Structures are given as C-alpha cells and as structure tokens.
Amino acid sequence: MYVDPGDLNKKIKIIRKYSGRHYDSLGHPIVDEEVIRECWAKVSSVSGTELIKAGQELTDTRKRFLVRWTPTEITEAMVVRYKGDDLGIVRVNTYSDNKDYMEIWTDTKKAVV
C-alpha cells in the first residue's frame, strides 16, 4: 500500500513507564519514564464515544498512528504521548509485507470535565 510520507506530520513519543528506581520523601516509588522513540506519525481517529461509568461521564477515544517501521520493539505495556496525552497501546501491526510502516492502535478513557 502506498503511504504519502507527507502525511506523517504529527510528532509523537513512544514511552515506557516504570517505577522503583526513585522514591519520594514518604518512600513511595516515583513513576519514571523512558522515551523509546520520538517520530512523525499519521494520526487517524478511529472512533470516539461517550459513556457513563460509576456515575461519571467518560470519553472513549481510539486512534491509529501510522509510523515508519523500526526494529525497536514497541509493546502494549508502553504509551503514545500525543498532544500532551498518554494513550495506552492496544495493538502494534506491521502495515505492509515489506515492513516500511507500522500501525500503533491506542485506546484511552478520560473523564469529561
């Protein structure tokens, strides 16, 4: 499939979060993060819905990020940081047989303020 490289026009970061290296003054672990990859992506909103859970209104947003393929492993334990939001990775696919691009599917639920 043909992808126009000019469509990769949104900056994203793939981040791994972990805890246990640093602790606050009360001894609680501080969540650290490591930027695994910073790249340009084509962003598509796959769906967006609103739902009510435990009496609070939430938005459920699903996005697809198309990025150039990398041998660096990207897993569901990581997040995509896009426009200041951390989006949980649901699935990572190779976009075509020749491994030029990969798709990163995300899903996040946020409280409506």
Legacy VTK file of the C-alpha trace (Angstrom):
# vtk DataFile Version 3.0
C-alpha trace
ASCII
DATASET POLYDATA
POINTS 113 float
0.000 0.000 0.000
1.208 3.464 -0.822
1.731 5.941 2.009
2.462 9.584 1.296
5.394 10.463 3.601
3.977 13.989 3.840
1.035 12.552 5.786
3.417 11.725 8.654
3.043 15.234 10.056
2.278 14.792 13.768
5.049 14.419 16.354
4.608 11.574 18.863
6.657 9.845 21.534
6.567 6.182 22.490
7.184 5.973 26.240
7.845 3.143 28.690
6.819 3.956 32.261
8.305 2.142 35.235
8.715 2.612 38.965
11.123 1.511 41.645
14.324 3.451 40.983
13.419 6.641 42.811
11.283 7.235 45.876
9.572 10.296 47.286
10.042 11.569 50.837
7.394 9.133 52.120
9.066 6.132 50.494
6.567 5.690 47.658
8.025 4.745 44.279
8.088 7.531 41.709
6.987 6.617 38.201
9.860 7.250 35.815
9.623 7.175 32.065
11.928 6.399 29.203
11.367 7.723 25.690
11.722 4.669 23.451
11.131 6.509 20.201
10.242 10.003 19.027
8.932 10.152 15.484
6.468 11.611 12.990
3.123 9.876 12.517
-0.093 9.994 10.547
-2.896 10.172 13.106
-6.389 8.837 12.452
-9.278 8.962 14.884
-10.836 5.542 14.634
-13.762 6.143 16.962
-14.920 8.222 19.854
-17.793 7.515 22.191
-19.130 8.828 25.442
-20.194 6.537 28.236
-21.148 6.727 31.877
-19.292 4.577 34.395
-19.891 4.778 38.140
-21.886 7.968 37.645
-19.090 9.806 35.816
-19.168 10.699 32.140
-16.168 9.385 30.184
-14.943 9.715 26.632
-13.509 6.643 24.943
-11.123 7.629 22.164
-9.409 5.250 19.769
-6.632 6.441 17.494
-4.362 4.856 14.928
-0.796 6.106 14.497
0.999 5.168 11.286
4.795 5.475 11.672
7.872 4.315 9.819
8.863 0.794 10.824
11.609 0.346 13.401
13.336 -2.754 14.762
12.928 -1.259 18.260
10.259 -3.301 19.999
7.066 -1.416 20.827
4.677 -3.257 23.161
1.258 -2.868 24.757
2.999 -2.010 28.058
4.025 1.359 26.578
2.063 4.533 25.835
1.930 7.011 22.972
2.262 10.636 24.062
0.367 12.826 21.626
-0.591 16.451 22.268
0.238 16.051 25.957
-1.994 12.989 26.473
-0.733 9.472 27.187
-2.681 6.928 25.144
-2.470 3.247 26.038
-1.253 0.990 23.233
-3.710 -1.782 22.375
-2.045 -3.327 19.314
1.022 -2.912 17.106
0.903 -4.188 13.498
3.263 -4.204 10.561
1.389 -2.133 7.962
2.631 -3.933 4.853
4.685 -7.009 3.979
7.829 -5.007 3.225
7.996 -3.518 6.778
8.147 0.113 5.653
5.491 1.227 8.142
3.766 0.052 11.288
0.415 0.845 12.887
0.048 1.606 16.567
-3.543 1.360 17.805
-4.438 3.155 21.038
-7.436 3.425 23.329
-7.999 5.743 26.256
-10.833 6.685 28.562
-10.867 10.167 30.088
-13.273 11.863 32.464
-15.319 14.643 30.909
-14.815 17.850 32.846
LINES 1 114
113 0 1 2 3 4 5 6 7 8 9 10 11 12 13 14 15 16 17 18 19 20 21 22 23 24 25 26 27 28 29 30 31 32 33 34 35 36 37 38 39 40 41 42 43 44 45 46 47 48 49 50 51 52 53 54 55 56 57 58 59 60 61 62 63 64 65 66 67 68 69 70 71 72 73 74 75 76 77 78 79 80 81 82 83 84 85 86 87 88 89 90 91 92 93 94 95 96 97 98 99 100 101 102 103 104 105 106 107 108 109 110 111 112
